[in-house]
Amino acid sequence: MASTTSQHDLTGLLRAWRAGDEKALAKLTPLVYAELHRAAGNYMVGERSEHTLQTTALINEVYLRLGAFQHIDWQNRAQFFGICAQLMRRILVDFARSHRSQKRGGGAAALQLDEALIVSREPEADLVALDEALNELAGKDSRKCRVVELRFFAGLSTKETAHVLQVSVETVMRDWRLAKAWLLRQLEQQKSHEA
Amino acid sequence: MKPDPWSRVEQVFHLALEVEESQRAAFLEQTCAGDGELRSEVEALLAADKKAEAFLESPALEVIGQAPGMPSRDGSGAEEDRLPGSTVSHYRILEKLGGGGMGIVYRAQDLRLNRFVALKFLPQEAPHDASLVEQLRREARAASALNHPHICTVHDIDEQDGRPFIVMELLEGQTLKHRIADGPLESKEIINVGIQIGEALEAAHARDIIHRDIKPANIFVTPRGQVKLLDFGLAKSLPADTALTLTENFAETRAFVGTLPYMAPEQLQGRGVSARTDIFAMGTVLYELATGRRPFPEEFAPELAQSILHKQPPRPRELNPAIPPRLESIILKCLEKDPQNRYQRAQELLQDLRSFPPPSAIPAFLTRWTFLVPLTAVVAAMAIVAGLWLQKTEYFWRNPIGDARFQTVTDFDGAEQAAAISRDGHFVAFLSDRDGPTDVWVTQLGSGQFHNLTRGSAPGLANPSLRALGFSPDSSLVTFWFRKQDAAGSSDISVWAVPTLGGQPKPYLEGVAEYDWSRDGSRLAYHTPGPGDPLFVSDSTQRSDIRPVFTAPAGLHAHFQLWAPDSSFIYFVQGALPDKLDIWRISPAGGTPERITSHTSRVIYPVLLDRRTLLYLASDPDGSGPWLYSMNVERRIPHRLTQGLDRYTSLAASADGRRLVATLATPKKTLWRLPIADSLAPTDVSAPTRISLTTSTGSSPRLGPKYLLYVSATGTGESIRKLSNETTTELWSGHGAQIFGGPVISPDGSAIAFSVRQQGRTFLYLMQADGTGARVVANSLDLQGAPAWAPDGQSITSAANDHGVPHLFRVPLDGRSPALFVQEYSVDPAWAPDGRFIVYSGPDIGTTFSLKAVTAEGAARPLPALTLTRGARRLAFLPGGRALVFLRGGIQHKNLWVIDLETGTERQITKLSPDFDVGDFDISPDGREVVLERVQERSDVVLLDLPQL
């Protein structure tokens, strides 16, 4: 059975990666990417109203689907969330990018991507622009970039983020606050340049 | 050394945030000390920070998922083409099998149990039709309450993206609708099909479930000729006591259910349906099978309705003279306009169909061949026809214990379990706590002498989920499952043995959990305690732990290995413990196991009386039992052999299958009261005193203002009784009702709510404290565990099955629908008296579970860490609201403890004797008294001697 193979793969690969085998990550990534992509895709084309599924639940589900149920090991899981956060970023940004080009290519002038993505409670969240700004932030301070990935793309709480990064909750809170301020300013600057 | 600019920005940014806004300019002026770049960078960030509060706080996926303009399912259209290849829940969808008004069916693979199943989704065009969703749920519930070889098994109901689907048994073959297209069937085929449908209806009607839509498209025939009734989609299951409440909800749909050409007159007129409605529909099906056309063939609906109501259909023999006259009269009796003139029950119809001379083809056969074929050939042909007949209908099924002589072996006080019998039928072994600890006991039948073989030397013998005791083939040793704990606390499972006549226990099969010797003693089947219970087969001289013959999938167990008498198969019980199990068998050489039963309940202790006759214990889906069942393994029709209050807890058979031994248990529950101090200070603990009741048993006690409520068995169900001023009144009782989780009294003491399981469904009831005005306030949830009344009196909180996991829901009492409250494993809640938070139990992990809490708004609330042991679980607050009372101790024996939730201070408030097992408790409204439910399991070993065949 295919999933049995991947179960062993996942646990073994996570362990190998933890032990310092970088090749394990290269093998792991496509596996996780495929499952995550499918789960996220199902989510996004799902019914909009009354959706209670959370990102973390989705990642947990992917983890369970890939991992053997009896091997719920928090260290593995933390590490797994670390990988998923980066992959979710890739999936969602790619999704936003393709959606934008579709709309532009199709000549549907009605909506700009930012209008489509920004819900009232969000001051500004163009995923593609955010992705670029995050790359810039990573150049300055990679940990802050990871905090944003874990919190925004993987939906983790401050505490869980602290666990994955093995830093204190206070550190995560400080990083998060500065990263948000920095990213927001960056996006605003970019927008005013475009305008 | 000068820090790099970014870390300086970071440092100043955070320092500035600590400073009051009005002081920030001055602070920056001073701190940046002329570094203008640093200052403007920090100022810009501080300005952004003010606007960034909500920025990125909703996870990206949820933002995208909610964004307008994203492709939605509604627009995607070709879902039928999209689903195959995808995975929903833990099912991989393989292909579309068919579609109809009630949904689209796909073939799918259950990735968890590694089996093929059918998934039924609602039709694409109607995903938001609430009545269809409800209908689908009703179908799942009604059908899962039925467990019958001629009713398509419903494994599960699950949901994908808010869209429910049913997981069903995957059937091969075709529906009768397709079969009829090839022309009329032969009489014997019609009778065969009729008997199987009749048996399905008999089972459904016995549970008050009316199918209401019997038609050829809903009847499936497998290549082996087995008939399966599908689509209990319109089935109406009404517990007698809820009829009034529910009828209102059903009133609207009533006229529209059913399929017109097969509808009975009373159904058409909306006069209410009964078992006889299904019998009419069955008559139309038999008519169509016999003649190739429907009894009322009109295509235009008004004409068709007129015919059904007033016109007699042509006699079947006019259309097909080959039909025997008696079959014709059976069909016409089903089609009587007045329900009074039809068969009143499926059983009567079955009787007529079964009494039909099976070889109905013989006359034609004889006229052609009488003078050509020797008589012996005719007899042989008749035997073959009769054989085929029997294979499909079990006309001659005989109750294997019908003439058994019952005898009590033990009548000790206390609990006996895990009965075993030696091959020669002379010795019986069992576990008993007669001397205090659970020990292995043995008796030579007829001697009246009982010997304790282990005398407290082997703690940890009981394991109700496997065959814990056995005899060596020569009866010289009694073997027992034993978990040996070493000093370091790790445990080691092995089979041990002690001489039947007494002696020192020694390991028998090390590292083995269960075993069975083949009848000739040449081969041993055994499993180790490893994951999936790997099953090995070896010869008598050597063990080979190298290659298991079978290993259960992850998370499942495989116990109770049992050789067939001719060694052709090894039977075993497989599934999820403790109550999602079935009997399977596998060749001793390995291969794919074959499923024998389909109870998906607590199935334990299989024994074989001969090559075909399987006896085993199985519980019903409502949790009643386990009962003794019998099945012919070639025909696979389960027959329940016992009923009543006794539960069977173990079963064993002698080698010749003529002597059985079993343990029967009767749980007894009594109520006790005990004064307590409403404080956390240690006090003396007094002994409880028994509350005298007018009923023999009492459980789930709850204290209201000046009254005591409790649950009592009525013989046919359960009731709620109220004890007040020394008088007892029955407030509510329900036929076949099981009241679970205990009743709950409203904060003002004026009303009572309780959860009931009836006919395989669950209902939350509400009534006045005097028992009047009982009504159902929730019938759409699959309730679990205890309900709790919110302190404002406006809603009731209870766990309900949410995709297989219990989640807490709030059920408003003003008629609004229930709402999900806690979205993680949560059960058995208790509200703090001030209504600010609710405490509940988390999932069982191993033998423990933890308590958790959320605020009324649903935010997590910290609690002092409390990890409790499986078994009885109940939580209650002392009136002050700070102190929570809970049960702590071993799996069976627990005491009441109280914890101060602010300080974490704990105190034990009862010191109950070791034989006092608390099942449930409650605290009086003034906090000065507790009532306790005491559970005493009385059980005995019984012997069944079957007459020689």
Chai-1 contact restraints between the chains, C-beta under 6 A:
chainA,res_idxA,chainB,res_idxB,connection_type,confidence,min_distance_angstrom,max_distance_angstrom,comment,restraint_id
A,S3,B,L111,contact,1.0,0.0,6.0,A-B,restraint_1
A,Y43,B,G65,contact,1.0,0.0,6.0,A-B,restraint_2
A,M44,B,I64,contact,1.0,0.0,6.0,A-B,restraint_3
A,M44,B,G65,contact,1.0,0.0,6.0,A-B,restraint_4
A,V45,B,P71,contact,1.0,0.0,6.0,A-B,restraint_5
A,V45,B,R73,contact,1.0,0.0,6.0,A-B,restraint_6
A,G46,B,D161,contact,1.0,0.0,6.0,A-B,restraint_7
A,E47,B,R73,contact,1.0,0.0,6.0,A-B,restraint_8
A,E47,B,D161,contact,1.0,0.0,6.0,A-B,restraint_9
A,E47,B,G162,contact,1.0,0.0,6.0,A-B,restraint_10
A,R48,B,S72,contact,1.0,0.0,6.0,A-B,restraint_11
A,T55,B,P59,contact,1.0,0.0,6.0,A-B,restraint_12
A,T55,B,L61,contact,1.0,0.0,6.0,A-B,restraint_13
A,A68,B,A554,contact,1.0,0.0,6.0,A-B,restraint_14
A,F69,B,A554,contact,1.0,0.0,6.0,A-B,restraint_15
A,F69,B,G555,contact,1.0,0.0,6.0,A-B,restraint_16
A,L92,B,A60,contact,1.0,0.0,6.0,A-B,restraint_17
A,L111,B,G69,contact,1.0,0.0,6.0,A-B,restraint_18
A,A116,B,A67,contact,1.0,0.0,6.0,A-B,restraint_19
A,A116,B,G69,contact,1.0,0.0,6.0,A-B,restraint_20
A,L117,B,A67,contact,1.0,0.0,6.0,A-B,restraint_21
A,V119,B,Q66,contact,1.0,0.0,6.0,A-B,restraint_22
A,R121,B,A54,contact,1.0,0.0,6.0,A-B,restraint_23
A,P123,B,K51,contact,1.0,0.0,6.0,A-B,restraint_24
A,P123,B,F55,contact,1.0,0.0,6.0,A-B,restraint_25
A,K140,B,W6,contact,1.0,0.0,6.0,A-B,restraint_26
A,F152,B,L56,contact,1.0,0.0,6.0,A-B,restraint_27
A,F152,B,A60,contact,1.0,0.0,6.0,A-B,restraint_28
A,F153,B,A60,contact,1.0,0.0,6.0,A-B,restraint_29
A,G155,B,P59,contact,1.0,0.0,6.0,A-B,restraint_30
A,R174,B,H14,contact,1.0,0.0,6.0,A-B,restraint_31
A,L178,B,E10,contact,1.0,0.0,6.0,A-B,restraint_32
A,L178,B,F13,contact,1.0,0.0,6.0,A-B,restraint_33
A,K180,B,A52,contact,1.0,0.0,6.0,A-B,restraint_34
A,K180,B,F55,contact,1.0,0.0,6.0,A-B,restraint_35
A,K180,B,L56,contact,1.0,0.0,6.0,A-B,restraint_36
A,A181,B,L45,contact,1.0,0.0,6.0,A-B,restraint_37
A,A181,B,A48,contact,1.0,0.0,6.0,A-B,restraint_38
A,A181,B,D49,contact,1.0,0.0,6.0,A-B,restraint_39
A,A181,B,A52,contact,1.0,0.0,6.0,A-B,restraint_40
A,L184,B,A48,contact,1.0,0.0,6.0,A-B,restraint_41
A,L184,B,A52,contact,1.0,0.0,6.0,A-B,restraint_42
A,L184,B,F55,contact,1.0,0.0,6.0,A-B,restraint_43
A,R185,B,A44,contact,1.0,0.0,6.0,A-B,restraint_44
A,R185,B,A48,contact,1.0,0.0,6.0,A-B,restraint_45
